[in-house]
Amino acid sequence: MSEIGAPAVPAATGSSFYLAMRILPEQRRKAMYAVYDFCRAVDDIADGSGPSASRMAGLDRWRAEIDGLYAGRPVAALSDLAEAVRRFGLRKADFDAVIDGMAMDAAENIRAPDWATLDLYCDRVASAVGRLSVRIFGMNEAAGEALAHHLGRALQLTNILRDIDEDAAIGRLYLPREALTAAGVSSDEPLAAAADPRLARACVEVAARARAHFVESGRIMAGEPRAAVRAPRLMAAAYQSILDRMQARGFAPPRRRIGADRLRVLGALLRYGLA
């Protein structure tokens, strides 16, 4: 769904997202799918092959639709999202933040942002989604906000490390400038940087930050009611296994793409998903 239209079918049934959502009660699951459809739609626009101006215009159309939804005038295709907003008190600012994050990709290819810009990007494209999600999960506000902050960043930094070569192929380099400079990588040209063996040192720093966010996420979830954190527990388990496997493989080129450890995800499902 690259434009405003009928809700999309959820991602491939084997994905960690789909598995995590499947264990939610029906109304919460339906709300999460509606949020996911929105996120996938704006992501498809940001990652599209059209000119930047066209992609920015597509995102502006979504801004207008979110404005209309919160003004009580949702289009029919967004009825499920409107119901999720009403039922779970989802905040407009978080939808706007997601669009702002996608606009960072659509406006120009991101190349070696500084840490502050990368953190803002992670907040918008990942932690803002987390802030919507924790309300649907039923977490209390303070703990939910903290979990969204840390787990969103943990997941996004892991994604960045996993997708270095795919991103470079489309002209993007999300690794932070400070880490690249410290590692001796002077080029911000994505393909050149991705092929530089010194890139591995920069990745180690990013991985350490991702792991610190995972640790803090685990601490937060340990203090929350089990039912409210079942889905984020599964997401964390899947992505931590990806981070672990990437660190075991190393980050120097050539890099074999890493997926989640299915046994660890199954173990997390048995531990957290069947209660």
C-alpha positions as semicolon CSV with decimal commas, in nm:
position;residue;x (nm);y (nm);z (nm)
1;M;0,000;0,000;0,000
2;S;0,214;0,283;-0,127
3;E;-0,072;0,529;-0,127
4;I;-0,384;0,570;0,084
5;G;-0,602;0,272;0,011
6;A;-0,718;-0,064;0,136
7;P;-0,531;-0,209;0,435
8;A;-0,235;-0,423;0,347
9;V;-0,200;-0,788;0,433
10;P;0,043;-0,827;0,725
11;A;0,402;-0,918;0,649
12;A;0,509;-1,271;0,571
13;T;0,377;-1,505;0,834
14;G;0,725;-1,614;0,931
15;S;0,836;-1,266;1,036
16;S;0,910;-1,187;1,398
17;F;0,660;-0,901;1,380
18;Y;0,380;-1,128;1,264
19;L;0,461;-1,386;1,530
20;A;0,467;-1,123;1,804
21;M;0,135;-0,977;1,692
22;R;-0,034;-1,317;1,665
23;I;-0,014;-1,369;2,040
24;L;-0,207;-1,050;2,118
25;P;-0,580;-1,053;2,201
26;E;-0,798;-0,984;1,898
27;Q;-0,868;-0,612;1,949
28;R;-0,505;-0,533;2,029
29;R;-0,388;-0,743;1,735
30;K;-0,628;-0,565;1,498
31;A;-0,504;-0,227;1,622
32;M;-0,140;-0,327;1,574
33;Y;-0,209;-0,441;1,219
34;A;-0,372;-0,103;1,147
35;V;-0,064;0,078;1,279
36;Y;0,159;-0,159;1,082
37;D;-0,036;-0,086;0,762
38;F;0,021;0,286;0,816
39;C;0,392;0,236;0,880
40;R;0,438;0,013;0,580
41;A;0,253;0,258;0,356
42;V;0,468;0,557;0,446
43;D;0,783;0,343;0,437
44;D;0,696;0,228;0,085
45;I;0,665;0,592;-0,020
46;A;0,997;0,691;0,139
47;D;1,177;0,397;-0,022
48;G;1,011;0,437;-0,361
49;S;1,204;0,490;-0,682
50;G;1,033;0,814;-0,781
51;P;1,182;1,161;-0,748
52;S;1,220;1,310;-0,403
53;A;0,950;1,572;-0,466
54;S;0,699;1,302;-0,558
55;R;0,779;1,100;-0,246
56;M;0,755;1,406;-0,022
57;A;0,416;1,485;-0,178
58;G;0,301;1,131;-0,101
59;L;0,402;1,175;0,262
60;D;0,221;1,510;0,271
61;R;-0,096;1,333;0,158
62;W;-0,058;1,103;0,456
63;R;-0,010;1,401;0,687
64;A;-0,340;1,537;0,557
65;E;-0,514;1,204;0,613
66;I;-0,385;1,181;0,971
67;D;-0,502;1,539;1,026
68;G;-0,844;1,441;0,893
69;L;-0,858;1,129;1,107
70;Y;-0,795;1,327;1,425
71;A;-1,047;1,591;1,314
72;G;-1,311;1,317;1,295
73;R;-1,305;1,281;0,916
74;P;-1,116;0,957;0,846
75;V;-1,135;0,811;0,496
76;A;-1,307;0,473;0,481
77;A;-0,979;0,289;0,420
78;L;-0,851;0,412;0,757
79;S;-1,150;0,297;0,962
80;D;-0,944;0,035;1,147
81;L;-0,676;0,291;1,228
82;A;-0,940;0,538;1,347
83;E;-1,082;0,269;1,575
84;A;-0,735;0,194;1,713
85;V;-0,682;0,565;1,785
86;R;-1,016;0,585;1,964
87;R;-0,986;0,262;2,161
88;F;-0,625;0,297;2,276
89;G;-0,573;0,673;2,290
90;L;-0,301;0,680;2,025
91;R;-0,140;1,022;1,993
92;K;-0,128;1,220;1,671
93;A;0,224;1,341;1,750
94;D;0,356;0,987;1,717
95;F;0,201;0,935;1,373
96;D;0,342;1,272;1,269
97;A;0,685;1,169;1,399
98;V;0,681;0,852;1,189
99;I;0,605;1,057;0,878
100;D;0,881;1,301;0,974
101;G;1,123;1,009;0,992
102;M;1,020;0,882;0,652
103;A;1,065;1,234;0,517
104;M;1,429;1,221;0,630
105;D;1,473;0,930;0,387
106;A;1,261;1,082;0,111
107;A;1,418;1,429;0,112
108;E;1,766;1,297;0,035
109;N;1,969;0,983;0,086
110;I;2,106;0,975;0,438
111;R;2,485;0,952;0,438
112;A;2,687;0,920;0,758
113;P;2,468;1,132;0,985
114;D;2,610;1,251;1,314
115;W;2,499;1,062;1,624
116;A;2,239;1,325;1,717
117;T;2,076;1,306;1,373
118;L;2,085;0,928;1,374
119;D;1,923;0,921;1,718
120;L;1,649;1,156;1,596
121;Y;1,595;0,930;1,295
122;C;1,570;0,623;1,519
123;D;1,325;0,802;1,745
124;R;1,100;0,891;1,455
125;V;1,101;0,570;1,253
126;A;1,121;0,323;1,543
127;S;1,060;0,465;1,890
128;A;0,755;0,661;1,771
129;V;0,610;0,333;1,645
130;G;0,696;0,191;1,986
131;R;0,506;0,472;2,158
132;L;0,198;0,380;1,956
133;S;0,251;0,011;2,024
134;V;0,294;0,024;2,402
135;R;-0,043;0,196;2,436
136;I;-0,200;-0,088;2,241
137;F;-0,016;-0,344;2,454
138;G;-0,168;-0,186;2,767
139;M;0,149;-0,072;2,941
140;N;0,144;0,212;3,191
141;E;0,256;0,538;3,038
142;A;0,593;0,594;3,206
143;A;0,722;0,241;3,155
144;G;0,577;0,229;2,806
145;E;0,749;0,551;2,702
146;A;1,080;0,424;2,839
147;L;1,044;0,088;2,664
148;A;0,958;0,256;2,334
149;H;1,267;0,476;2,367
150;H;1,510;0,192;2,430
151;L;1,362;-0,100;2,236
152;G;1,287;0,116;1,932
153;R;1,648;0,229;1,916
154;A;1,778;-0,123;1,980
155;L;1,573;-0,264;1,692
156;Q;1,659;0,017;1,451
157;L;2,032;0,010;1,520
158;T;2,024;-0,367;1,469
159;N;1,844;-0,315;1,138
160;I;2,105;-0,061;1,031
161;L;2,386;-0,306;1,103
162;R;2,206;-0,589;0,923
163;D;2,124;-0,382;0,613
164;I;2,458;-0,207;0,551
165;D;2,506;-0,354;0,204
166;E;2,142;-0,329;0,095
167;D;2,132;0,035;0,204
168;A;2,462;0,113;0,032
169;A;2,322;-0,026;-0,293
170;I;2,051;0,243;-0,289
171;G;2,286;0,522;-0,186
172;R;2,233;0,525;0,190
173;L;2,477;0,499;0,478
174;Y;2,323;0,518;0,824
175;L;2,635;0,450;1,031
176;P;2,726;0,762;1,232
177;R;2,996;0,995;1,112
178;E;3,178;1,000;1,445
179;A;3,211;0,621;1,453
180;L;3,325;0,608;1,091
181;T;3,586;0,879;1,146
182;A;3,718;0,709;1,460
183;A;3,748;0,385;1,262
184;G;3,946;0,559;0,987
185;V;3,671;0,546;0,724
186;S;3,696;0,882;0,550
187;S;3,449;0,834;0,265
188;D;3,077;0,886;0,312
189;E;3,009;0,736;-0,031
190;P;2,797;0,436;0,072
191;L;2,944;0,166;-0,153
192;A;3,301;0,273;-0,082
193;A;3,241;0,285;0,293
194;A;3,063;-0,052;0,292
195;A;3,362;-0,211;0,115
196;D;3,617;-0,066;0,359
197;P;3,732;-0,333;0,610
198;R;3,779;-0,059;0,870
199;L;3,401;-0,019;0,873
200;A;3,390;-0,312;1,116
201;R;3,526;-0,093;1,396
202;A;3,245;0,157;1,348
203;C;2,992;-0,126;1,354
204;V;3,125;-0,249;1,687
205;E;3,045;0,089;1,843
206;V;2,693;0,090;1,698
207;A;2,640;-0,269;1,815
208;A;2,745;-0,171;2,168
209;R;2,481;0,102;2,173
210;A;2,218;-0,137;2,042
211;R;2,306;-0,388;2,312
212;A;2,287;-0,124;2,585
213;H;1,937;-0,037;2,467
214;F;1,840;-0,406;2,468
215;V;1,968;-0,441;2,825
216;E;1,764;-0,142;2,941
217;S;1,460;-0,274;2,754
218;G;1,491;-0,605;2,936
219;R;1,515;-0,429;3,270
220;I;1,197;-0,233;3,198
221;M;1,003;-0,538;3,079
222;A;1,108;-0,739;3,384
223;G;0,919;-0,492;3,602
224;E;0,597;-0,492;3,400
225;P;0,294;-0,724;3,403
226;R;0,371;-1,028;3,190
227;A;0,068;-0,988;2,964
228;A;0,161;-0,632;2,868
229;V;0,510;-0,719;2,741
230;R;0,462;-1,053;2,569
231;A;0,484;-0,908;2,216
232;P;0,784;-0,681;2,281
233;R;0,960;-0,970;2,456
234;L;0,935;-1,172;2,135
235;M;1,054;-0,883;1,920
236;A;1,349;-0,824;2,152
237;A;1,441;-1,194;2,150
238;A;1,437;-1,209;1,770
239;Y;1,645;-0,897;1,718
240;Q;1,890;-0,970;1,998
241;S;1,958;-1,302;1,829
242;I;2,029;-1,116;1,504
243;L;2,269;-0,883;1,684
244;D;2,442;-1,176;1,855
245;R;2,484;-1,361;1,527
246;M;2,619;-1,053;1,349
247;Q;2,874;-0,996;1,622
248;A;2,980;-1,361;1,603
249;R;3,014;-1,331;1,222
250;G;3,193;-0,997;1,236
251;F;3,124;-0,683;1,035
252;A;3,411;-0,679;0,785
253;P;3,313;-0,735;0,420
254;P;3,196;-0,957;0,268
255;R;2,898;-0,982;0,502
256;R;2,655;-1,273;0,488
257;R;2,304;-1,153;0,569
258;I;2,190;-1,269;0,912
259;G;1,840;-1,371;1,019
260;A;1,692;-1,441;1,358
261;D;1,785;-1,757;1,545
262;R;1,466;-1,961;1,511
263;L;1,538;-2,175;1,815
264;R;1,579;-1,868;2,034
265;V;1,260;-1,716;1,897
266;L;1,077;-2,042;1,959
267;G;1,214;-2,051;2,313
268;A;1,091;-1,697;2,372
269;L;0,752;-1,791;2,230
270;L;0,725;-2,085;2,467
271;R;0,838;-1,873;2,762
272;Y;0,639;-1,556;2,701
273;G;0,382;-1,625;2,433
274;L;0,182;-1,911;2,575
275;A;0,107;-1,770;2,920
